[in-house]
């Protein structure tokens, strides 16, 4: 008999409703960054969304290793052609969005789910680095509300 | 490890003063503890990162976002606290069980404050080592839940503190309480059917009448003596259904032990000589269960005590309890179990 309790939150089931809310979060973030991303990133992100929705419909599965390698090399080529100053803010934000997108296809447990939500907050904040207008800040606030709603379960 | 045990010991001592043993607990500010959960700490980390980003780039909007998220977490503290406060938990009862089985602990949850309009959501209940049970409680209603708790050995088993916790609403804050319900239960010996080779053939041959009695059903032989026509009042258990299926006539099976001299039986400690104390208790436990199943009168003879003949579930419970507590110092169990 163990002396200690588990103080962790029990691993809640990742229902399709929860995963769908994550999909909405992702959509809102991409909308927020729409004007900043290069066109190939938009193609990539819409591809991710199509893949995600098909996983939700239980038509497709999470990408296999070969697919991952091909996609990542294509993305890297685009990345190196697009940006010359890799360590400035814009390429870094793009990199963050790429990481978030790839993570979205592989959600296995509660921790992955929370990681995506926390990353989303950060990506939303990054939008404010480029633009602090009324429209973009209210859109950012909306995205924050959507992201917080995904924390509810 | 030793340090951890020492910490645990002092923690329990401190807890004992703060929330003493009671059958019924009501949660309020004195026995509710609250702290950010793991995901809450992660959330705080994200807020820190945002704040660093905002200050480094002198970006007011990002700092505003950081404070917005911090206020969200701050609000969560109160919501999480309210989701535990006013909850009443009382111990309804514990069913005795056999060693190695899990005891069923029944708890009744209700709301202390009758004016409360809000329910309780995703409450987690757990005894150490047992699976977690998650329930919701509607306002103005009571609910009964059953927890399965593993037991250690025969005799009195004392349960450790019950943990009640909640992560409602966002999972960022964990509020919990550890309650001592004073729960204890008698655990009966593990029933074991006797394997006959341990009793020597010579003993069998020179057995007296009492011993043969025991042998009689240790072998699990239902001595079917004969069949007779069905009479009104015969138990349906004793109807030969196979015969009925064959020739459509109700026939009753008559067992030998229905004879007058076999309707009662003494279970003797000495019948199981050659076995250890625990083995004897296990065998006797098995015999008691068997005797009760056959609806005969049975009594128990232990070296220090003799329990009269009787039958029925109450009598069975009395005998099993006697076996469970045989040679047990009052208030202790065989192994493990924390006397408090």
Interface residues (C-beta under 8 A of the other chain):
Chain A: X1 X2 X3 X4 X5 X6 X7 X8 X9 X10 X114 X118 X121 X122 X124 X125 X126 X128 X129 X132 X137 X140 X144 X148 X151 X152 X153
Chain B: X5 X8 X37 X38 X39 X42 X43 X45 X46 X49 X50 X53 X54 X57 X59 X60 X61 X62 X65 X66 X68 X69 X72 X124 X126 X128 X129 X132 X134 X150 X152 X160 X163 X165 X167 X169 X170 X171 X172 X174 X176 X178 X336
